[in-house]
Amino acid sequence: MWFGTGGGVCWWDGRSFHRPGQESGSPNGAISYLFEDREGRLWVGGYGVLGFYDGAAFHDLVPEYRRRYGEVSSRFGECDGIAQDERGDMWFGFYQVVRYDGSRFYRYGEEEGLSAGRCTVCQAPDGELWIGTVEQLWRCDGQQFQPVPVEFKGPVRKIQQDREGRMWFCTVEYEYAEPTEPLADWGEVALPADLLLRLRRAAELYSVTEVEEYLQEVEQLGEASMKLSTHLRSLRQRHDMEAILAILGNARSA
């Protein structure tokens, strides 16, 4: 059994846990998705992590991605899905859909009609890909993206096919209320420099889990910080990381 953790991958042999050695080139970043392809390779996706194990070593594909697009931005944050199509191409759900044909990367986003935000991918029994986004479910034949007329409450976070060929969809449902009072001047709230840095990095990586963890630290710092934490949490529930980053950009470090 293989597991993705906050510090890389590990496996359980029935008696104890093991981690790949440094000589394997194993990534040490946070891993959010694992997938075994038809060749038996284990694909790994996470926060700025993308590659595969071939049984002996880890092959890091982030440098190849950088050569294609020049940078690894916040859109290359948490991986919510990995799938392999009938041609053997690999598909990844980050903050946009990414395809890898074995030699080159391709990105798909708003230009193809896909809504911005976290994406997940899964292959359906007929070979087509299902893609879940913040606002819509899509099908893709490898070339064209077609919206599926179904309404979900909240973003689609994961799609899974069971042994009977049925497709299962995991969604996130949340509610929020617009503030009825004028927003505070968050620039007057001072946060510890290291906490402010961690919060910014988590928001840049679109990591809602880490943002929530750090907000729990913020709300312990006093009444003003608690109000800031409550407001940032409402933005987190809406997956509005840009708004969180804008507020954190004005916050003072203590």
Secondary structure, DSSP 8 states (H G I E B T S, - for coil): -EEEETTEEEEE-SS-EE---GGGT---S-EEEEEE-TTS-EEEEETTEEEEE-SS-EEE-HHHHHHHHS---GGGS---EEEE-TTS-EEEESSSEEEE-SS-EEEESGGGT--SS--EEEE-TTS-EEEE-SS-EEEE-SS-EEEE----SS-EEEEEE-TTS-EEEEE--------SS----GGG-EE-HHHHHHHHHHHHTT-HHHHHHHHHHHTTS-HHHHHHHHHHHHHHHTT-HHHHHHHHHH-EE-
